[in-house]
Amino acid sequence: MNNERRMMKSLQHKSIVRMRSAWAEKDYLYLLYDFALNGDLSTFLRANAPLKFDTAQYFAAQLLGALAYLRSQRVVHRDLKPANILLNEKW
C-alpha cells in the first residue's frame, strides 16, 4: 500500500485529481484528494445527454491525455467508467 500511495502522490497532470495526503489510523486508511466540484461524468451525462460534438470531443481529449500520462508513468487504471471520472469547476 505504501508504494501505491507514493505513486498516487507523485502523479501530476492537469486532468488527474491530485492526492494530497494519506494516513492510517487503527483499521482505517484515509486518503485526501483535491475536491472535484462538479461531481462525476456519469451524473453529467445523465443531465446533459446527448452531448454536443464539441463537449464530447473535449472530454475525449482530456481522458486520452490523462491515460497517455498514466501509461508514461507505467500506471494502469483498472476501473475506468464515467462514475470514476471526476469533473472540476469548468463543468
The first five atom37 places (N, CA, C, CB, O) and aatype in JSON, in Angstrom:
{
  "aatype": [12, 2, 2, 6, 1, 1, 12, 12, 11, 15, 10, 5, 8, 11, 15, 9, 19, 1, 12, 1, 15, 0, 17, 0, 6, 11, 3, 18, 10, 18, 10, 10, 18, 3, 13, 0, 10, 2, 7, 3, 10, 15, 16, 13, 10, 1, 0, 2, 0, 14, 10, 11, 13, 3, 16, 0, 5, 18, 13, 0, 0, 5, 10, 10, 7, 0, 10, 0, 18, 10, 1, 15, 5, 1, 19, 19, 8, 1, 3, 10, 11, 14, 0, 2, 9, 10, 10, 2, 6, 11, 17],
  "atom_mask": [
    [1, 1, 1, 1, 1],
    [1, 1, 1, 1, 1],
    [1, 1, 1, 1, 1],
    [1, 1, 1, 1, 1],
    [1, 1, 1, 1, 1],
    [1, 1, 1, 1, 1],
    [1, 1, 1, 1, 1],
    [1, 1, 1, 1, 1],
    [1, 1, 1, 1, 1],
    [1, 1, 1, 1, 1],
    [1, 1, 1, 1, 1],
    [1, 1, 1, 1, 1],
    [1, 1, 1, 1, 1],
    [1, 1, 1, 1, 1],
    [1, 1, 1, 1, 1],
    [1, 1, 1, 1, 1],
    [1, 1, 1, 1, 1],
    [1, 1, 1, 1, 1],
    [1, 1, 1, 1, 1],
    [1, 1, 1, 1, 1],
    [1, 1, 1, 1, 1],
    [1, 1, 1, 1, 1],
    [1, 1, 1, 1, 1],
    [1, 1, 1, 1, 1],
    [1, 1, 1, 1, 1],
    [1, 1, 1, 1, 1],
    [1, 1, 1, 1, 1],
    [1, 1, 1, 1, 1],
    [1, 1, 1, 1, 1],
    [1, 1, 1, 1, 1],
    [1, 1, 1, 1, 1],
    [1, 1, 1, 1, 1],
    [1, 1, 1, 1, 1],
    [1, 1, 1, 1, 1],
    [1, 1, 1, 1, 1],
    [1, 1, 1, 1, 1],
    [1, 1, 1, 1, 1],
    [1, 1, 1, 1, 1],
    [1, 1, 1, 0, 1],
    [1, 1, 1, 1, 1],
    [1, 1, 1, 1, 1],
    [1, 1, 1, 1, 1],
    [1, 1, 1, 1, 1],
    [1, 1, 1, 1, 1],
    [1, 1, 1, 1, 1],
    [1, 1, 1, 1, 1],
    [1, 1, 1, 1, 1],
    [1, 1, 1, 1, 1],
    [1, 1, 1, 1, 1],
    [1, 1, 1, 1, 1],
    [1, 1, 1, 1, 1],
    [1, 1, 1, 1, 1],
    [1, 1, 1, 1, 1],
    [1, 1, 1, 1, 1],
    [1, 1, 1, 1, 1],
    [1, 1, 1, 1, 1],
    [1, 1, 1, 1, 1],
    [1, 1, 1, 1, 1],
    [1, 1, 1, 1, 1],
    [1, 1, 1, 1, 1],
    [1, 1, 1, 1, 1],
    [1, 1, 1, 1, 1],
    [1, 1, 1, 1, 1],
    [1, 1, 1, 1, 1],
    [1, 1, 1, 0, 1],
    [1, 1, 1, 1, 1],
    [1, 1, 1, 1, 1],
    [1, 1, 1, 1, 1],
    [1, 1, 1, 1, 1],
    [1, 1, 1, 1, 1],
    [1, 1, 1, 1, 1],
    [1, 1, 1, 1, 1],
    [1, 1, 1, 1, 1],
    [1, 1, 1, 1, 1],
    [1, 1, 1, 1, 1],
    [1, 1, 1, 1, 1],
    [1, 1, 1, 1, 1],
    [1, 1, 1, 1, 1],
    [1, 1, 1, 1, 1],
    [1, 1, 1, 1, 1],
    [1, 1, 1, 1, 1],
    [1, 1, 1, 1, 1],
    [1, 1, 1, 1, 1],
    [1, 1, 1, 1, 1],
    [1, 1, 1, 1, 1],
    [1, 1, 1, 1, 1],
    [1, 1, 1, 1, 1],
    [1, 1, 1, 1, 1],
    [1, 1, 1, 1, 1],
    [1, 1, 1, 1, 1],
    [1, 1, 1, 1, 1]
  ],
  "atom_positions": [
    [[0.82, -1.2, 0.0], [0.0, 0.0, 0.0], [0.87, 1.26, 0.0], [-0.94, 0.0, 1.21], [0.47, 2.28, -0.57]],
    [[2.03, 1.22, 0.62], [2.9, 2.39, 0.63], [3.36, 2.76, -0.77], [4.11, 2.14, 1.51], [3.44, 3.94, -1.1]],
    [[3.66, 1.76, -1.6], [4.07, 2.04, -2.98], [2.95, 2.72, -3.75], [4.49, 0.76, -3.68], [3.19, 3.64, -4.53]],
    [[1.72, 2.26, -3.55], [0.58, 2.86, -4.24], [0.36, 4.29, -3.78], [-0.68, 2.02, -4.01], [0.1, 5.17, -4.6]],
    [[0.45, 4.54, -2.5], [0.29, 5.92, -2.0], [1.38, 6.82, -2.55], [0.32, 5.95, -0.47], [1.11, 7.95, -2.96]],
    [[2.61, 6.34, -2.55], [3.73, 7.13, -3.07], [3.52, 7.44, -4.57], [5.07, 6.38, -2.85], [3.77, 8.56, -5.02]],
    [[3.07, 6.44, -5.32], [2.84, 6.63, -6.74], [1.7, 7.63, -6.96], [2.51, 5.29, -7.42], [1.82, 8.52, -7.8]],
    [[0.6, 7.5, -6.22], [-0.54, 8.4, -6.39], [-0.15, 9.84, -6.05], [-1.71, 7.94, -5.5], [-0.6, 10.77, -6.73]],
    [[0.65, 10.04, -5.04], [1.07, 11.4, -4.67], [2.01, 11.99, -5.7], [1.74, 11.39, -3.3], [2.11, 13.22, -5.81]],
    [[2.71, 11.15, -6.47], [3.68, 11.65, -7.45], [3.03, 12.04, -8.77], [4.74, 10.6, -7.7], [3.64, 12.76, -9.56]],
    [[1.81, 11.61, -9.03], [1.15, 11.92, -10.29], [0.8, 13.41, -10.35], [-0.12, 11.07, -10.47], [0.18, 13.95, -9.44]],
    [[1.21, 14.04, -11.45], [0.93, 15.47, -11.62], [0.51, 15.7, -13.06], [2.17, 16.34, -11.25], [1.35, 15.82, -13.96]],
    [[-0.78, 15.77, -13.27], [-1.34, 16.02, -14.6], [-2.6, 16.84, -14.43], [-1.63, 14.67, -15.36], [-3.36, 16.63, -13.48]],
    [[-2.84, 17.76, -15.35], [-3.99, 18.67, -15.21], [-5.33, 17.95, -15.23], [-3.95, 19.69, -16.32], [-6.33, 18.49, -14.76]],
    [[-5.37, 16.74, -15.77], [-6.64, 16.01, -15.86], [-6.77, 14.89, -14.84], [-6.8, 15.45, -17.24], [-7.67, 14.05, -14.95]],
    [[-5.89, 14.86, -13.86], [-5.93, 13.82, -12.83], [-6.05, 14.49, -11.47], [-4.67, 12.91, -12.89], [-5.25, 15.36, -11.12]],
    [[-7.05, 14.09, -10.7], [-7.25, 14.65, -9.36], [-6.03, 14.31, -8.51], [-8.56, 14.1, -8.71], [-5.59, 13.16, -8.47]],
    [[-5.5, 15.31, -7.82], [-4.28, 15.13, -7.02], [-4.59, 14.54, -5.65], [-3.56, 16.47, -6.85], [-5.55, 14.93, -4.98]],
    [[-3.76, 13.58, -5.25], [-3.82, 13.08, -3.89], [-2.91, 13.99, -3.05], [-3.36, 11.55, -3.8], [-1.74, 14.16, -3.36]],
    [[-3.46, 14.56, -2.01], [-2.7, 15.48, -1.16], [-2.03, 14.79, 0.02], [-3.6, 16.57, -0.66], [-0.92, 15.16, 0.42]],
    [[-2.71, 13.8, 0.57], [-2.18, 13.16, 1.77], [-2.83, 11.8, 1.95], [-2.41, 14.04, 3.02], [-3.9, 11.52, 1.4]],
    [[-2.17, 10.96, 2.72], [-2.72, 9.64, 3.07], [-2.16, 9.26, 4.43], [-2.37, 8.55, 1.98], [-0.98, 9.46, 4.71]],
    [[-3.02, 8.69, 5.28], [-2.55, 8.23, 6.58], [-3.46, 7.11, 7.07], [-2.52, 9.4, 7.6], [-4.59, 6.96, 6.61]],
    [[-2.96, 6.34, 7.99], [-3.71, 5.21, 8.54], [-3.88, 5.41, 10.04], [-3.0, 3.87, 8.25], [-2.98, 5.9, 10.73]],
    [[-5.04, 5.02, 10.52], [-5.34, 5.0, 11.96], [-6.13, 3.74, 12.25], [-6.15, 6.28, 12.4], [-7.17, 3.5, 11.65]],
    [[-5.63, 2.94, 13.15], [-6.26, 1.67, 13.51], [-6.58, 0.86, 12.27], [-7.54, 1.91, 14.33], [-5.68, 0.43, 11.56]],
    [[-7.87, 0.63, 12.01], [-8.29, -0.21, 10.89], [-8.67, 0.58, 9.64], [-9.45, -1.06, 11.31], [-9.23, 0.02, 8.7]],
    [[-8.37, 1.88, 9.61], [-8.82, 2.71, 8.51], [-7.66, 3.37, 7.8], [-9.78, 3.77, 9.01], [-6.66, 3.73, 8.41]],
    [[-7.8, 3.53, 6.49], [-6.85, 4.26, 5.67], [-7.58, 5.5, 5.16], [-6.3, 3.38, 4.48], [-8.66, 5.38, 4.58]],
    [[-7.02, 6.67, 5.36], [-7.61, 7.92, 4.93], [-6.81, 8.46, 3.75], [-7.65, 8.94, 6.08], [-5.59, 8.54, 3.8]],
    [[-7.53, 8.84, 2.69], [-6.92, 9.42, 1.5], [-7.54, 10.79, 1.28], [-7.11, 8.51, 0.25], [-8.76, 10.92, 1.24]],
    [[-6.71, 11.82, 1.14], [-7.19, 13.18, 0.95], [-6.85, 13.63, -0.47], [-6.56, 14.15, 2.0], [-5.68, 13.74, -0.84]],
    [[-7.89, 13.88, -1.27], [-7.73, 14.3, -2.66], [-8.26, 15.71, -2.84], [-8.46, 13.32, -3.61], [-9.01, 16.21, -2.0]],
    [[-7.86, 16.36, -3.94], [-8.47, 17.63, -4.3], [-9.96, 17.42, -4.51], [-7.81, 18.22, -5.58], [-10.4, 16.33, -4.88]],
    [[-10.73, 18.45, -4.27], [-12.19, 18.38, -4.4], [-12.58, 18.55, -5.86], [-12.87, 19.45, -3.52], [-12.14, 19.5, -6.51]],
    [[-13.4, 17.65, -6.36], [-13.94, 17.74, -7.72], [-15.32, 18.38, -7.62], [-14.01, 16.32, -8.42], [-16.3, 17.71, -7.31]],
    [[-15.37, 19.65, -7.87], [-16.55, 20.48, -7.61], [-17.82, 20.01, -8.32], [-16.27, 21.88, -8.01], [-18.91, 20.12, -7.76]],
    [[-17.69, 19.49, -9.52], [-18.88, 19.19, -10.32], [-19.2, 17.72, -10.46], [-18.73, 19.78, -11.66], [-19.77, 17.29, -11.47]],
    [[-18.84, 16.94, -9.47], [-19.25, 15.54, -9.46], [-18.54, 14.68, -10.48], [0.0, 0.0, 0.0], [-17.36, 14.88, -10.77]],
    [[-19.27, 13.71, -11.04], [-18.64, 12.76, -11.96], [-19.28, 12.82, -13.34], [-18.74, 11.35, -11.4], [-20.34, 13.42, -13.53]],
    [[-18.62, 12.2, -14.29], [-19.07, 12.22, -15.68], [-20.4, 11.48, -15.85], [-18.02, 11.61, -16.58], [-21.2, 11.87, -16.7]],
    [[-20.64, 10.46, -15.08], [-21.88, 9.71, -15.18], [-23.08, 10.62, -14.89], [-21.87, 8.52, -14.21], [-24.07, 10.6, -15.63]],
    [[-23.01, 11.39, -13.84], [-24.08, 12.33, -13.49], [-24.23, 13.4, -14.57], [-23.81, 12.99, -12.12], [-25.35, 13.76, -14.95]],
    [[-23.1, 13.9, -15.06], [-23.12, 14.91, -16.12], [-23.79, 14.38, -17.37], [-21.69, 15.36, -16.45], [-24.6, 15.08, -17.99]],
    [[-23.48, 13.14, -17.75], [-24.07, 12.55, -18.95], [-25.58, 12.38, -18.81], [-23.41, 11.21, -19.26], [-26.32, 12.63, -19.76]],
    [[-26.03, 11.95, -17.64], [-27.47, 11.79, -17.43], [-28.21, 13.13, -17.55], [-27.74, 11.17, -16.05], [-29.33, 13.18, -18.06]],
    [[-27.58, 14.19, -17.1], [-28.22, 15.5, -17.12], [-28.08, 16.22, -18.46], [-27.64, 16.37, -16.03], [-28.87, 17.11, -18.76]],
    [[-27.1, 15.84, -19.27], [-26.8, 16.61, -20.48], [-26.79, 15.8, -21.77], [-25.49, 17.27, -20.33], [-26.31, 16.29, -22.79]],
    [[-27.3, 14.59, -21.76], [-27.29, 13.77, -22.96], [-28.4, 14.22, -23.91], [-27.46, 12.27, -22.6], [-29.47, 14.64, -23.46]],
    [[-28.17, 14.13, -25.18], [-26.91, 13.77, -25.83], [-25.96, 14.96, -25.82], [-27.16, 13.28, -27.28], [-26.39, 16.11, -25.87]],
    [[-24.67, 14.68, -25.77], [-23.66, 15.73, -25.73], [-23.48, 16.35, -27.12], [-22.32, 15.18, -25.22], [-23.61, 15.67, -28.14]],
    [[-23.18, 17.64, -27.13], [-22.78, 18.29, -28.38], [-21.4, 17.75, -28.75], [-22.76, 19.86, -28.23], [-20.64, 17.31, -27.89]],
    [[-21.09, 17.79, -30.03], [-19.83, 17.24, -30.52], [-18.64, 17.88, -29.81], [-19.71, 17.44, -32.03], [-17.72, 17.17, -29.39]],
    [[-18.64, 19.2, -29.67], [-17.51, 19.89, -29.05], [-17.3, 19.45, -27.6], [-17.73, 21.4, -29.09], [-16.16, 19.31, -27.15]],
    [[-18.39, 19.23, -26.87], [-18.29, 18.78, -25.48], [-17.73, 17.37, -25.42], [-19.66, 18.84, -24.79], [-16.85, 17.08, -24.61]],
    [[-18.25, 16.48, -26.25], [-17.75, 15.1, -26.29], [-16.28, 15.07, -26.69], [-18.58, 14.25, -27.27], [-15.5, 14.29, -26.14]],
    [[-15.91, 15.9, -27.64], [-14.52, 15.97, -28.09], [-13.61, 16.46, -26.95], [-14.39, 16.89, -29.31], [-12.5, 15.95, -26.79]],
    [[-14.08, 17.43, -26.18], [-13.31, 17.94, -25.05], [-13.06, 16.83, -24.02], [-14.04, 19.12, -24.38], [-11.93, 16.62, -23.59]],
    [[-14.13, 16.11, -23.64], [-13.99, 15.04, -22.67], [-13.06, 13.94, -23.19], [-15.35, 14.44, -22.32], [-12.23, 13.42, -22.44]],
    [[-13.19, 13.59, -24.46], [-12.33, 12.54, -25.04], [-10.87, 12.97, -25.02], [-12.77, 12.23, -26.49], [-10.0, 12.17, -24.69]],
    [[-10.6, 14.22, -25.36], [-9.21, 14.72, -25.37], [-8.62, 14.71, -23.95], [-9.16, 16.14, -25.96], [-7.47, 14.32, -23.76]],
    [[-9.41, 15.15, -22.97], [-8.93, 15.16, -21.58], [-8.65, 13.74, -21.1], [-9.95, 15.84, -20.66], [-7.64, 13.49, -20.46]],
    [[-9.56, 12.83, -21.4], [-9.41, 11.44, -20.98], [-8.2, 10.78, -21.64], [-10.68, 10.64, -21.3], [-7.41, 10.12, -20.97]],
    [[-8.05, 10.97, -22.94], [-6.91, 10.37, -23.64], [-5.58, 10.96, -23.16], [-7.05, 10.57, -25.15], [-4.58, 10.24, -23.05]],
    [[-5.57, 12.25, -22.88], [-4.35, 12.87, -22.34], [-3.98, 12.3, -20.99], [0.0, 0.0, 0.0], [-2.81, 12.02, -20.73]],
    [[-4.98, 12.13, -20.12], [-4.72, 11.57, -18.79], [-4.25, 10.12, -18.89], [-5.98, 11.64, -17.92], [-3.32, 9.72, -18.19]],
    [[-4.88, 9.34, -19.77], [-4.47, 7.93, -19.93], [-3.06, 7.82, -20.53], [-5.47, 7.19, -20.82], [-2.29, 6.94, -20.14]],
    [[-2.74, 8.69, -21.46], [-1.38, 8.68, -22.03], [-0.35, 9.0, -20.94], [-1.27, 9.7, -23.19], [0.71, 8.38, -20.88]],
    [[-0.67, 9.98, -20.09], [0.23, 10.31, -18.98], [0.39, 9.13, -18.03], [-0.29, 11.54, -18.22], [1.51, 8.79, -17.65]],
    [[-0.73, 8.5, -17.66], [-0.65, 7.34, -16.76], [0.21, 6.24, -17.38], [-2.06, 6.79, -16.45], [1.03, 5.63, -16.69]],
    [[0.03, 6.01, -18.66], [0.84, 4.97, -19.32], [2.31, 5.33, -19.3], [0.37, 4.77, -20.79], [3.16, 4.47, -19.1]],
    [[2.63, 6.61, -19.49], [4.03, 7.03, -19.46], [4.65, 6.83, -18.07], [4.16, 8.51, -19.88], [5.86, 6.7, -17.94]],
    [[3.77, 6.81, -17.03], [4.23, 6.59, -15.66], [4.13, 5.12, -15.26], [3.41, 7.45, -14.69], [4.34, 4.77, -14.1]],
    [[3.79, 4.27, -16.22], [3.65, 2.83, -16.02], [2.53, 2.5, -15.03], [4.98, 2.24, -15.53], [2.66, 1.62, -14.17]],
    [[1.43, 3.24, -15.17], [0.24, 3.06, -14.33], [-0.91, 2.62, -15.22], [-0.13, 4.37, -13.54], [-1.11, 3.17, -16.31]],
    [[-1.66, 1.64, -14.77], [-2.84, 1.17, -15.49], [-4.06, 1.43, -14.62], [-2.72, -0.34, -15.84], [-4.1, 1.05, -13.45]],
    [[-5.07, 2.1, -15.2], [-6.32, 2.33, -14.48], [-7.22, 1.14, -14.75], [-7.01, 3.69, -14.92], [-7.61, 0.9, -15.9]],
    [[-7.57, 0.4, -13.72], [-8.3, -0.85, -13.9], [-9.82, -0.72, -13.74], [-7.8, -1.86, -12.94], [-10.53, -1.72, -13.85]],
    [[-10.31, 0.47, -13.48], [-11.74, 0.63, -13.28], [-12.22, 1.92, -13.95], [-12.09, 0.64, -11.78], [-12.77, 2.81, -13.29]],
    [[-11.99, 2.02, -15.24], [-12.32, 3.23, -15.97], [-13.79, 3.19, -16.4], [-11.4, 3.39, -17.2], [-14.2, 2.36, -17.21]],
    [[-14.58, 4.1, -15.84], [-16.0, 4.23, -16.16], [-16.42, 5.65, -15.84], [-16.87, 3.18, -15.35], [-15.75, 6.34, -15.08]],
    [[-17.53, 6.12, -16.41], [-17.95, 7.51, -16.19], [-18.08, 7.89, -14.72], [-19.26, 7.75, -16.87], [-17.79, 9.04, -14.36]],
    [[-18.5, 6.99, -13.86], [-18.64, 7.31, -12.43], [-17.29, 7.58, -11.77], [-19.36, 6.18, -11.71], [-17.25, 8.2, -10.7]],
    [[-16.19, 7.14, -12.37], [-14.87, 7.36, -11.8], [-14.12, 8.51, -12.46], [-14.05, 6.1, -11.92], [-12.94, 8.74, -12.17]],
    [[-14.78, 9.22, -13.33], [-14.18, 10.39, -13.98], [-14.8, 11.62, -13.33], [-14.41, 10.38, -15.55], [-15.97, 11.91, -13.53]],
    [[-13.99, 12.32, -12.56], [-14.47, 13.47, -11.79], [-14.31, 14.76, -12.58], [-13.73, 13.57, -10.45], [-13.38, 14.89, -13.38]],
    [[-15.21, 15.7, -12.35], [-15.23, 16.95, -13.09], [-14.87, 18.12, -12.2], [-16.59, 17.16, -13.73], [-15.35, 18.24, -11.08]],
    [[-14.02, 19.01, -12.72], [-13.6, 20.17, -11.96], [-14.56, 21.34, -12.15], [-12.2, 20.59, -12.36], [-15.69, 21.14, -12.59]],
    [[-14.14, 22.53, -11.82], [-15.01, 23.7, -11.85], [-15.46, 24.09, -13.26], [-14.32, 24.86, -11.21], [-16.46, 24.79, -13.41]],
    [[-14.73, 23.67, -14.3], [-15.14, 24.01, -15.67], [-16.49, 23.39, -16.0], [-14.08, 23.56, -16.69], [-17.27, 23.97, -16.75]],
    [[-16.77, 22.21, -15.47], [-18.01, 21.5, -15.77], [-18.76, 21.35, -14.49], [-17.77, 20.12, -16.43], [-19.86, 20.79, -14.48]]
  ]
}
